[in-house]
């Protein structure tokens, strides 16, 4: 039997979370709970090597995505005959029309897809779309969900009940099904990218709202809030200057997880043929392009390149979310 | 016919419905319960209203979208059938009445009633979700117990790291990796298609294994970590020391004494996880071409059969809401702390 101390009450923390979220959770929340539970609080002040790796990966990715046009890589829709595999139309059998798609061939480090695109360039341009969708949706989600959560948690009472009811209703449809149906019916109305951002933002609102509200409830009870009120500070000022700064770390941590969930959801929608159009590169699109190759046993690397970018990004985001949570979580700090 | 799993699936539905009814019956007795009930009704109304309005969010004439090559003459009965000539709220009322009675409208690309296809698909989806959940719990519980028992050792640490990585892999990526190595390269499993249990049980499980495992991987990681952290706490309790002092074997202490008090969070998470599984199942059914509700939904979306989309979304949402209400109700019956907390809050 282990004799050591329990590594902090992650389980109780989760139980608290589940209780504060009223037991009506969904994919997002449970995922969030699962990710955060079992994490040991960082006792050291310094960032570990894992956190640095995660930061380097994300920053590098963002820089590459921003600088994509001036990087020495092929254009996103540029095709190369050297990596093109001609495919007979309407046939399940791929005929090799010369050329190769495998990595390290003729200066194409990651190889190419069946349309003759260079995969490295595809992945970097894809990062643009995937990151815009991921961060865009969550930024919107924070704006709406965060505001609602802050107001509900601060004022309580009737306003809070209405807000919680509203968030509950949004949670009542499984996230992916909601995003899927919204994207499906909205397409053709606005630009594809915006539809995705809006649909995925909507699924992130209730999660961010609930977390913000739960944290606001706790922080609004603290002495310095009472002190501010006693000094005659306006509600708005207390909310933004006293409560919000303390709630931000928790929101930031959940937001990072949220970006990861949204990136994965974007890829899933693309796979289902509902996301961005074919000319817009995205990681989900790369996987979708390589799918036939994989199931026919021709080559798997196209799918794996797309998958690797998604996996590493989600891993980095999840890891950073944990680090942020462990560093700022009041429950785990020795007060 | 299509035996065990479907049967279990339907049994689950029956249990949930009965459970909801039982919880309702209990709830009418208390003030908090009545409020909860009212909330449930409101949520159901809003959710069905949202599903209903999906058809009207689509650009253009809903009848024309669903049957693009029909003449104006042919569209008339369709408009009549959907009720497009009525005021919006009347349409919703009619749609809801039909929905409750199991009339989900028609798929205009095949001219078949939507409920017929959903009836066939429901079993497949339930099987997939059931297998995935079973697989996840069957693997996660022993792993979680062992990790807690070996807390701090290399096994625990590596299991934790692997679990952390596994959570970051979307189910469809797991699916492609499994397809490539186990189906394409080794040829142990088929890459696609569905075989009914009644047709050939062995083939059935062969076809369902990869989809179920793809869905289960992330859940295994989540469940394992939940159980591990609760279990570590339980193992510090006095009654465990007592059990050790009595000379019970480790195995007996872990499985008989420590597991039950540690499994509350795990079971809550597992119960609430059905929503995640429904979402994941949509993608997995698509990748493996399993004719479940997820694939049905995708097909309706891509053929722009929005009447069918309404029905799918409404059905999934209603099932999800009722299931959560059921879990909630069961907990307030099982765990008096929640009941009292609610009563105090009300």
Contacts between the chains, C-beta under 8 A, distances in Angstrom:
chain1	res1	chain2	res2	distance
A	1	B	149	7.5
A	1	B	235	6.3
A	1	B	240	7.3
A	1	B	244	6.2
A	1	B	250	7.2
A	1	B	253	7.8
A	2	B	148	7.7
A	2	B	149	7.0
A	2	B	150	7.4
A	2	B	151	4.5
A	2	B	152	6.4
A	2	B	232	7.2
A	2	B	235	6.4
A	4	B	151	6.6
A	4	B	152	5.5
A	6	B	229	8.0
A	6	B	232	4.9
A	6	B	233	5.2
A	6	B	236	5.8
A	7	B	151	7.8
A	7	B	229	7.7
A	7	B	232	7.1
A	9	B	233	6.7
A	10	B	229	4.4
A	11	B	226	7.1
A	11	B	229	4.3
A	11	B	230	4.2
A	11	B	233	5.9
A	11	B	265	5.7
A	12	B	233	7.7
A	14	B	226	6.9
A	14	B	229	7.8
A	14	B	265	5.7
A	14	B	269	8.0
A	15	B	264	7.6
A	15	B	265	5.7
A	18	B	265	7.3
A	18	B	268	5.9
A	18	B	269	7.8
A	18	B	272	7.9
A	19	B	338	7.8
A	19	B	341	7.8
A	23	B	268	7.2
A	23	B	272	7.2
A	23	B	324	7.5
A	23	B	327	6.9
A	23	B	328	5.0
A	23	B	331	6.6
A	23	B	338	7.9
A	24	B	272	7.9
A	24	B	324	5.1
A	24	B	328	6.8
A	25	B	272	4.9
A	25	B	275	7.9
A	26	B	272	7.1
A	26	B	275	4.0
A	26	B	276	6.9
A	26	B	320	7.7
A	27	B	273	7.7
A	27	B	275	5.1
A	27	B	276	3.5
A	27	B	279	5.5
A	27	B	280	7.9
A	29	B	272	7.7
A	30	B	222	7.1
A	30	B	269	5.4
A	30	B	272	5.4
A	30	B	273	5.2
A	30	B	275	7.8
A	30	B	276	6.0
A	31	B	167	7.4
A	31	B	218	7.8
A	31	B	222	7.1
A	31	B	276	6.5
A	33	B	222	8.0
A	33	B	226	7.8
A	33	B	269	6.6
A	34	B	167	6.4
A	34	B	221	7.3
A	34	B	222	3.2
A	34	B	223	7.8
A	34	B	225	6.4
A	34	B	226	6.5
A	34	B	269	6.8
A	35	B	164	8.0
A	35	B	167	5.6
A	35	B	222	7.8
A	37	B	225	5.7
A	37	B	226	5.6
A	37	B	229	5.6
A	37	B	265	7.9
A	38	B	160	6.8
A	38	B	225	4.0
A	38	B	226	7.3
A	38	B	228	6.1
A	38	B	229	4.5
A	165	B	39	6.9
A	165	B	42	7.3
A	168	B	39	7.7
A	168	B	43	6.5
A	169	B	42	7.9
A	169	B	43	5.5
A	169	B	46	5.0
A	169	B	47	6.7
A	172	B	43	5.4
A	172	B	46	7.8
A	172	B	47	5.0
A	172	B	317	5.9
A	172	B	320	6.6
A	172	B	321	4.9
A	172	B	324	7.8
A	173	B	47	6.3
A	173	B	50	7.3
A	173	B	313	6.9
A	173	B	316	7.3
A	173	B	317	4.4
A	173	B	320	6.9
A	174	B	275	4.4
A	174	B	276	7.4
A	174	B	278	4.6
A	174	B	279	4.5
A	174	B	316	6.3
A	174	B	317	7.6
A	174	B	320	5.8
A	175	B	275	7.5
A	175	B	279	5.8
A	176	B	278	7.9
A	176	B	279	3.2
A	176	B	280	7.3
A	176	B	282	6.1
A	176	B	283	7.3
A	177	B	278	6.7
A	177	B	279	5.9
A	177	B	282	6.7
A	177	B	297	7.4
A	177	B	313	6.2
A	177	B	316	5.4
A	177	B	317	7.4
A	178	B	313	8.0
A	180	B	282	6.9
A	180	B	297	7.2
A	180	B	298	7.9
A	180	B	301	6.9
A	181	B	51	7.8
A	181	B	54	5.6
A	181	B	301	7.7
A	181	B	309	6.2
A	181	B	313	4.9
A	184	B	301	4.3
A	184	B	309	6.6
A	185	B	54	5.1
A	185	B	55	7.8
A	185	B	57	4.3
A	185	B	58	4.7
A	185	B	306	6.9
A	185	B	309	7.5
A	186	B	57	6.6
A	188	B	58	7.9
A	188	B	59	4.9
A	188	B	60	8.0
A	189	B	59	5.2
A	260	B	168	7.2
A	264	B	170	4.2
A	267	B	170	6.5
A	267	B	172	7.3
A	268	B	170	6.6
A	268	B	172	6.1
A	268	B	283	4.8
A	271	B	172	5.9
A	271	B	283	6.5
A	271	B	286	7.1
A	271	B	287	7.4
A	272	B	282	7.3
A	272	B	283	6.6
A	272	B	286	5.6
A	272	B	298	5.4
A	272	B	301	7.9
A	273	B	298	7.5
A	273	B	302	6.0
A	274	B	298	7.8
A	274	B	301	6.2
A	274	B	302	7.7
A	287	B	172	7.4
A	287	B	173	7.6
A	287	B	176	7.0
A	291	B	176	7.5
A	294	B	176	6.0
A	294	B	179	6.6
A	294	B	180	5.4
A	294	B	184	6.9
A	295	B	179	6.4
A	295	B	184	6.7
A	295	B	191	5.1
A	295	B	192	7.2
A	296	B	184	8.0
A	297	B	184	4.4
A	297	B	185	7.3
A	300	B	176	7.6
A	300	B	180	4.5
A	300	B	184	7.7
A	303	B	176	5.0
A	303	B	180	7.5
A	304	B	176	7.9
A	304	B	177	7.8
A	307	B	173	4.3
A	307	B	176	6.5
A	307	B	177	7.4
A	310	B	170	6.5
A	310	B	173	6.5
A	311	B	168	5.9
A	311	B	169	5.6
A	311	B	170	8.0
A	311	B	173	6.3
A	314	B	168	4.2
A	314	B	169	7.7
A	314	B	170	7.4
A	315	B	164	7.8
A	315	B	165	6.4
A	315	B	168	4.1
A	318	B	164	7.2
A	318	B	167	6.6
A	318	B	168	5.4
A	319	B	164	7.6
